[in-house]
Amino acid sequence: MSTSPIVALTIWTALVLYTAGEYGRALRPPAAWARPLWLLGALVYLGHVAAAFGVHHDWSHAAAYAYTAAQTDAYFGLNWGGGLWVNYAFTVIWVAEGLWWQLAPAHYVRRPPVVTTAVRAAFLFMILNGAVVFVEGPRRVIGVGALAALIGIWWNNRRAGA
């Protein structure tokens, strides 16, 4: 199954918005535009999820699970669709993270660093798989570039003590 243009456009747009939001958030002081841009990325990601389910899976969890199992089998020799549940968990993480930052920003910025690290690890895992492992050609190169940018942003942010 080839990816439809709307599914591809929404995920790559979400990734660009997320990366830009992370960059703005890492500035000292954080840029005022970072949160709205980051939140827009989350909304575009939800559009991606809806587009993928509607266009590719006809709103069927079973179809999405079977597709995920086939993809995992093709790449890793493991006919397992559990990665779909990982995608669901990631969606919850991104939405919860956005709601927390929007509704309680003072509390959000004071959260324990381990929470930030865990969230970044989830994003790293998903972006690595979605933008590098399970894509081909130029998209893989763009995915590697996006990952490198994020790791650089996070590394510099960590070194700055934020």
Accessible surface in RSA format (square Angstrom, percent):
REM  Atomic radii and reference values for relative SASA: ProtOr
REM  Chains: A
REM  Algorithm: Lee & Richards
REM  Probe-radius: 1.40
REM  Slices: 20
REM RES _ NUM      All-atoms   Total-Side   Main-Chain    Non-polar    All polar
REM                ABS   REL    ABS   REL    ABS   REL    ABS   REL    ABS   REL
RES MET A   1   128.02  66.3  49.88  33.0  78.14 186.0  63.25  53.8  64.77  85.8
RES SER A   2   100.53  84.9  78.77 105.1  21.76  50.1  52.37 111.5  48.16  67.5
RES THR A   3    61.22  43.5  37.20  37.7  24.03  57.3  12.55  16.9  48.67  73.6
RES SER A   4    20.74  17.5  14.82  19.8   5.92  13.6  20.74  44.2   0.00   0.0
RES PRO A   5   115.88  84.5 106.32  96.9   9.56  34.8 114.37  94.4   1.51   9.4
RES ILE A   6    85.74  48.8  82.27  61.3   3.47   8.4  84.07  60.5   1.67   4.5
RES VAL A   7     8.21   5.4   8.21   7.4   0.00   0.0   8.21   7.1   0.00   0.0
RES ALA A   8    22.07  20.3  21.10  32.6   0.97   2.2  22.07  31.1   0.00   0.0
RES LEU A   9   113.78  63.4 108.39  77.5   5.39  13.6 113.17  79.5   0.60   1.6
RES THR A  10    19.50  13.9  18.90  19.2   0.60   1.4  19.50  26.2   0.00   0.0
RES ILE A  11    54.87  31.2  54.78  40.8   0.09   0.2  54.78  39.4   0.09   0.3
RES TRP A  12    42.55  17.1  41.91  20.3   0.64   1.5  39.59  21.1   2.96   4.8
RES THR A  13    49.05  34.9  44.53  45.1   4.53  10.8  38.57  51.8  10.49  15.9
RES ALA A  14     0.19   0.2   0.19   0.3   0.00   0.0   0.19   0.3   0.00   0.0
RES LEU A  15    14.95   8.3  12.71   9.1   2.25   5.6  14.77  10.4   0.19   0.5
RES VAL A  16    98.72  65.0  95.20  86.2   3.52   8.5  97.94  85.1   0.78   2.1
RES LEU A  17    23.45  13.1  23.45  16.8   0.00   0.0  23.45  16.5   0.00   0.0
RES TYR A  18     2.91   1.4   2.91   1.7   0.00   0.0   0.99   0.7   1.92   2.4
RES THR A  19    20.20  14.4  20.20  20.5   0.00   0.0  20.20  27.1   0.00   0.0
RES ALA A  20    32.17  29.6  25.82  39.8   6.35  14.5  31.82  44.8   0.35   0.9
RES GLY A  21     0.00   0.0   0.00   N/A   0.00   0.0   0.00   0.0   0.00   0.0
RES GLU A  22     3.73   2.1   1.59   1.2   2.15   5.1   0.30   0.6   3.43   2.8
RES TYR A  23   110.39  51.5 110.37  62.8   0.03   0.1  73.50  55.2  36.90  45.5
RES GLY A  24     0.00   0.0   0.00   N/A   0.00   0.0   0.00   0.0   0.00   0.0
RES ARG A  25    39.54  16.6  39.51  20.1   0.04   0.1  29.27  40.0  10.28   6.2
RES ALA A  26    20.71  19.0  10.58  16.3  10.13  23.0  11.23  15.8   9.49  25.1
RES LEU A  27    64.22  35.8  61.37  43.9   2.85   7.2  64.22  45.1   0.00   0.0
RES ARG A  28   124.25  52.2  88.92  45.3  35.33  84.1  70.39  96.2  53.86  32.6
RES PRO A  29   116.43  84.9 105.24  95.9  11.18  40.7 109.39  90.3   7.04  43.7
RES PRO A  30    76.07  55.4  59.90  54.6  16.17  58.8  59.90  49.5  16.17 100.5
RES ALA A  31    20.41  18.8   5.83   9.0  14.58  33.2  14.60  20.6   5.81  15.4
RES ALA A  32    99.25  91.3  68.93 106.4  30.33  69.0  81.19 114.3  18.07  47.9
RES TRP A  33   112.62  45.2 107.02  51.8   5.59  13.1  91.10  48.6  21.52  34.9
RES ALA A  34     1.05   1.0   1.05   1.6   0.00   0.0   1.05   1.5   0.00   0.0
RES ARG A  35    69.46  29.2  68.80  35.1   0.66   1.6   9.63  13.2  59.82  36.3
RES PRO A  36    78.85  57.5  69.37  63.2   9.48  34.5  74.22  61.3   4.63  28.8
RES LEU A  37    51.67  28.8  50.12  35.9   1.55   3.9  51.04  35.8   0.63   1.7
RES TRP A  38     0.58   0.2   0.58   0.3   0.00   0.0   0.58   0.3   0.00   0.0
RES LEU A  39    33.96  18.9  33.55  24.0   0.41   1.0  33.55  23.6   0.41   1.1
RES LEU A  40    83.74  46.6  81.96  58.6   1.77   4.5  82.98  58.3   0.76   2.0
RES GLY A  41     0.00   0.0   0.00   N/A   0.00   0.0   0.00   0.0   0.00   0.0
RES ALA A  42     7.94   7.3   7.51  11.6   0.43   1.0   7.64  10.8   0.31   0.8
RES LEU A  43   115.69  64.4 107.41  76.8   8.28  20.8 107.77  75.7   7.92  21.3
RES VAL A  44    32.02  21.1  26.47  24.0   5.55  13.4  32.02  27.8   0.00   0.0
RES TYR A  45    11.35   5.3  11.35   6.5   0.00   0.0   6.22   4.7   5.13   6.3
RES LEU A  46    65.14  36.3  60.49  43.3   4.65  11.7  60.88  42.8   4.25  11.4
RES GLY A  47    32.55  40.1   0.00   N/A  32.55  40.1  28.31  77.7   4.25   9.5
RES HIS A  48    30.23  16.5  30.23  21.0   0.00   0.0   9.47   9.8  20.77  24.2
RES VAL A  49    39.73  26.1  37.97  34.4   1.76   4.2  39.73  34.5   0.00   0.0
RES ALA A  50    44.29  40.7  40.58  62.6   3.71   8.4  43.22  60.9   1.07   2.8
RES ALA A  51    17.02  15.6   7.27  11.2   9.75  22.2  16.21  22.8   0.81   2.1
RES ALA A  52    18.47  17.0  18.47  28.5   0.00   0.0  18.47  26.0   0.00   0.0
RES PHE A  53    29.60  14.8  29.60  18.3   0.00   0.0  29.60  17.9   0.00   0.0
RES GLY A  54    24.05  29.7   0.00   N/A  24.05  29.7   9.28  25.5  14.77  33.1
RES VAL A  55    83.95  55.2  52.67  47.7  31.28  75.4  58.63  50.9  25.32  68.7
RES HIS A  56    37.49  20.5  18.45  12.8  19.03  48.7  15.62  16.1  21.87  25.4
RES HIS A  57    18.65  10.2  15.89  11.0   2.76   7.1   4.06   4.2  14.59  17.0
RES ASP A  58   119.42  83.7 106.69 106.2  12.73  30.1  29.82  70.2  89.60  89.4
RES TRP A  59   167.04  67.0 139.64  67.6  27.40  64.3 119.38  63.7  47.66  77.3
RES SER A  60    38.25  32.3  32.48  43.3   5.77  13.3  26.32  56.1  11.93  16.7
RES HIS A  61    74.59  40.8  67.82  47.1   6.77  17.3  56.90  58.6  17.70  20.6
RES ALA A  62    73.20  67.3  62.66  96.7  10.54  24.0  66.80  94.1   6.40  17.0
RES ALA A  63    41.85  38.5  30.24  46.7  11.61  26.4  38.32  54.0   3.53   9.4
RES ALA A  64     1.19   1.1   1.10   1.7   0.09   0.2   1.10   1.6   0.09   0.2
RES TYR A  65    79.31  37.0  79.31  45.1   0.00   0.0  53.90  40.5  25.41  31.3
RES ALA A  66    60.27  55.4  50.86  78.5   9.41  21.4  55.68  78.4   4.59  12.2
RES TYR A  67    70.05  32.7  63.34  36.0   6.72  17.5  49.28  37.0  20.77  25.6
RES THR A  68    22.07  15.7  20.12  20.4   1.96   4.7  13.96  18.8   8.11  12.3
RES ALA A  69     9.64   8.9   9.64  14.9   0.00   0.0   9.64  13.6   0.00   0.0
RES ALA A  70    58.15  53.5  47.89  73.9  10.26  23.3  53.65  75.6   4.49  11.9
RES GLN A  71    50.80  28.4  50.80  37.1   0.00   0.0   8.49  18.1  42.31  32.1
RES THR A  72    17.39  12.4  17.39  17.6   0.00   0.0  10.35  13.9   7.04  10.6
RES ASP A  73    62.67  43.9  55.78  55.5   6.89  16.3   1.64   3.9  61.02  60.9
RES ALA A  74    83.07  76.4  39.63  61.2  43.44  98.8  51.91  73.1  31.16  82.5
RES TYR A  75    80.47  37.6  49.17  28.0  31.29  81.4  45.31  34.0  35.16  43.3
RES PHE A  76   120.46  60.3  87.48  54.2  32.98  85.8  96.06  58.2  24.40  69.8
RES GLY A  77    64.85  80.0   0.00   N/A  64.85  80.0  28.96  79.5  35.89  80.4
RES LEU A  78   101.50  56.5 100.68  72.0   0.83   2.1 101.50  71.3   0.00   0.0
RES ASN A  79   115.52  79.7  85.51  82.6  30.01  72.3  20.84  50.2  94.68  91.5
RES TRP A  80   124.07  49.8 121.89  59.0   2.19   5.1 100.75  53.7  23.32  37.8
RES GLY A  81     0.07   0.1   0.00   N/A   0.07   0.1   0.00   0.0   0.07   0.1
RES GLY A  82     5.45   6.7   0.00   N/A   5.45   6.7   4.28  11.7   1.17   2.6
RES GLY A  83    19.10  23.5   0.00   N/A  19.10  23.5  17.58  48.2   1.52   3.4
RES LEU A  84    10.35   5.8  10.35   7.4   0.00   0.0  10.35   7.3   0.00   0.0
RES TRP A  85   147.76  59.3 143.27  69.3   4.49  10.5 130.87  69.8  16.89  27.4
RES VAL A  86    57.89  38.1  54.17  49.0   3.71   8.9  57.44  49.9   0.44   1.2
RES ASN A  87    54.31  37.5  54.08  52.3   0.23   0.6  13.12  31.6  41.19  39.8
RES TYR A  88    60.76  28.4  58.93  33.5   1.82   4.7  55.03  41.4   5.73   7.1
RES ALA A  89    52.75  48.5  44.32  68.4   8.43  19.2  51.76  72.9   0.99   2.6
RES PHE A  90    11.98   6.0  10.66   6.6   1.31   3.4  11.48   7.0   0.49   1.4
RES THR A  91    24.33  17.3  24.33  24.7   0.00   0.0  21.78  29.2   2.55   3.9
RES VAL A  92   101.11  66.5  97.52  88.3   3.59   8.7 100.66  87.5   0.45   1.2
RES ILE A  93    57.27  32.6  54.00  40.2   3.26   7.9  56.34  40.6   0.92   2.5
RES TRP A  94     8.69   3.5   8.69   4.2   0.00   0.0   8.69   4.6   0.00   0.0
RES VAL A  95    47.17  31.0  43.78  39.6   3.39   8.2  46.42  40.3   0.75   2.0
RES ALA A  96    51.61  47.4  44.80  69.1   6.81  15.5  49.01  69.0   2.59   6.9
RES GLU A  97     6.00   3.4   3.76   2.8   2.24   5.3   2.11   4.1   3.89   3.2
RES GLY A  98     2.77   3.4   0.00   N/A   2.77   3.4   2.73   7.5   0.04   0.1
RES LEU A  99    95.47  53.2  94.73  67.8   0.74   1.9  95.00  66.7   0.47   1.3
RES TRP A 100    71.14  28.5  64.02  31.0   7.13  16.7  67.98  36.2   3.17   5.1
RES TRP A 101    18.87   7.6  18.87   9.1   0.00   0.0   8.36   4.5  10.51  17.1
RES GLN A 102    83.54  46.7  73.67  53.8   9.87  23.5  23.13  49.2  60.41  45.8
RES LEU A 103   137.68  76.7 106.42  76.1  31.26  78.6 108.94  76.5  28.74  77.3
RES ALA A 104    38.58  35.5  32.22  49.7   6.36  14.5  38.58  54.3   0.00   0.0
RES PRO A 105    53.60  39.1  52.93  48.2   0.67   2.4  53.31  44.0   0.29   1.8
RES ALA A 106    61.89  56.9  54.93  84.8   6.97  15.8  60.89  85.7   1.00   2.7
RES HIS A 107    99.44  54.3  97.92  68.1   1.52   3.9  64.43  66.4  35.00  40.7
RES TYR A 108     5.97   2.8   5.27   3.0   0.70   1.8   5.27   4.0   0.70   0.9
RES VAL A 109   109.72  72.2  76.21  69.0  33.51  80.7  82.30  71.5  27.42  74.4
RES ARG A 110   167.28  70.2 136.15  69.4  31.13  74.1  73.82 100.9  93.46  56.6
RES ARG A 111    24.29  10.2  10.12   5.2  14.17  33.7   6.49   8.9  17.80  10.8
RES PRO A 112    75.50  55.0  69.98  63.8   5.52  20.1  75.50  62.3   0.00   0.0
RES PRO A 113   110.59  80.6 105.64  96.3   4.95  18.0 110.12  90.9   0.47   2.9
RES VAL A 114   106.98  70.4 100.97  91.4   6.01  14.5 104.65  90.9   2.33   6.3
RES VAL A 115    46.79  30.8  44.34  40.1   2.45   5.9  46.79  40.7   0.00   0.0
RES THR A 116    32.17  22.9  32.14  32.6   0.03   0.1  22.13  29.7  10.04  15.2
RES THR A 117    88.47  62.9  85.72  86.9   2.75   6.5  61.72  82.9  26.75  40.4
RES ALA A 118    59.59  54.8  47.00  72.5  12.59  28.6  54.01  76.1   5.58  14.8
RES VAL A 119    20.40  13.4  19.14  17.3   1.26   3.0  20.37  17.7   0.03   0.1
RES ARG A 120    39.63  16.6  39.39  20.1   0.24   0.6  15.50  21.2  24.14  14.6
RES ALA A 121    54.55  50.2  46.75  72.1   7.81  17.8  50.51  71.1   4.04  10.7
RES ALA A 122    23.24  21.4  13.97  21.6   9.27  21.1  22.58  31.8   0.65   1.7
RES PHE A 123     1.50   0.7   1.50   0.9   0.00   0.0   1.50   0.9   0.00   0.0
RES LEU A 124    62.32  34.7  62.32  44.6   0.00   0.0  62.32  43.8   0.00   0.0
RES PHE A 125   108.48  54.3 105.22  65.2   3.25   8.5 108.22  65.6   0.26   0.7
RES MET A 126    28.71  14.9  24.70  16.3   4.01   9.5  23.11  19.6   5.60   7.4
RES ILE A 127    16.31   9.3  12.86   9.6   3.45   8.3  16.31  11.7   0.00   0.0
RES LEU A 128    74.62  41.6  74.62  53.4   0.00   0.0  74.62  52.4   0.00   0.0
RES ASN A 129    28.13  19.4  28.13  27.2   0.00   0.0  13.10  31.5  15.03  14.5
RES GLY A 130    45.95  56.7   0.00   N/A  45.95  56.7  32.96  90.4  12.99  29.1
RES ALA A 131     6.86   6.3   6.53  10.1   0.33   0.7   6.68   9.4   0.18   0.5
RES VAL A 132    20.59  13.6  20.59  18.6   0.00   0.0  20.59  17.9   0.00   0.0
RES VAL A 133    40.00  26.3  34.44  31.2   5.55  13.4  39.07  33.9   0.93   2.5
RES PHE A 134    58.77  29.4  42.89  26.6  15.87  41.3  42.89  26.0  15.87  45.4
RES VAL A 135    12.12   8.0  10.79   9.8   1.33   3.2  12.12  10.5   0.00   0.0
RES GLU A 136   114.37  65.7 109.61  82.9   4.76  11.3  34.53  66.8  79.85  65.2
RES GLY A 137    44.28  54.6   0.00   N/A  44.28  54.6  34.12  93.6  10.16  22.8
RES PRO A 138   105.60  77.0 100.40  91.5   5.20  18.9 104.70  86.4   0.90   5.6
RES ARG A 139    88.29  37.1  88.29  45.0   0.00   0.0  34.04  46.5  54.25  32.9
RES ARG A 140    86.91  36.5  86.91  44.3   0.00   0.0  32.83  44.9  54.08  32.8
RES VAL A 141   109.97  72.4 104.92  95.0   5.05  12.2 106.80  92.8   3.18   8.6
RES ILE A 142   100.96  57.5  94.06  70.1   6.91  16.6  99.71  71.8   1.26   3.4
RES GLY A 143     0.00   0.0   0.00   N/A   0.00   0.0   0.00   0.0   0.00   0.0
RES VAL A 144    78.50  51.7  77.60  70.3   0.89   2.1  77.82  67.6   0.67   1.8
RES GLY A 145    39.67  48.9   0.00   N/A  39.67  48.9  33.90  93.0   5.77  12.9
RES ALA A 146    17.94  16.5  10.13  15.6   7.81  17.8  15.93  22.4   2.01   5.3
RES LEU A 147    15.05   8.4  15.05  10.8   0.00   0.0  15.05  10.6   0.00   0.0
RES ALA A 148    62.80  57.7  47.99  74.1  14.81  33.7  54.16  76.3   8.64  22.9
RES ALA A 149    45.32  41.7  31.32  48.3  14.00  31.9  43.62  61.4   1.70   4.5
RES LEU A 150     0.00   0.0   0.00   0.0   0.00   0.0   0.00   0.0   0.00   0.0
RES ILE A 151    85.69  48.8  84.72  63.1   0.97   2.3  85.25  61.4   0.43   1.2
RES GLY A 152    30.24  37.3   0.00   N/A  30.24  37.3  29.88  82.0   0.36   0.8
RES ILE A 153    23.62  13.4  18.30  13.6   5.33  12.8  22.46  16.2   1.17   3.2
RES TRP A 154    21.46   8.6  20.56  10.0   0.90   2.1  20.91  11.1   0.55   0.9
RES TRP A 155   128.20  51.4 125.32  60.7   2.89   6.8 115.25  61.5  12.95  21.0
RES ASN A 156    89.87  62.0  84.26  81.4   5.61  13.5  26.25  63.2  63.62  61.5
RES ASN A 157     7.51   5.2   5.41   5.2   2.11   5.1   2.09   5.0   5.43   5.2
RES ARG A 158   136.84  57.5 124.29  63.4  12.55  29.9  59.87  81.8  76.97  46.6
RES ARG A 159   163.24  68.5 127.31  64.9  35.93  85.5  28.98  39.6 134.26  81.4
RES ALA A 160    70.12  64.5  28.12  43.4  42.01  95.6  41.55  58.5  28.57  75.7
RES GLY A 161    71.29  87.9   0.00   N/A  71.29  87.9  35.75  98.1  35.54  79.6
RES ALA A 162    59.55  54.8  12.52  19.3  47.03 107.0  45.44  64.0  14.11  37.4
END  Absolute sums over single chains surface
CHAIN  1 A     9012.1       7499.6       1512.5       6784.8       2227.3
END  Absolute sums over all chains
TOTAL          9012.1       7499.6       1512.5       6784.8       2227.3
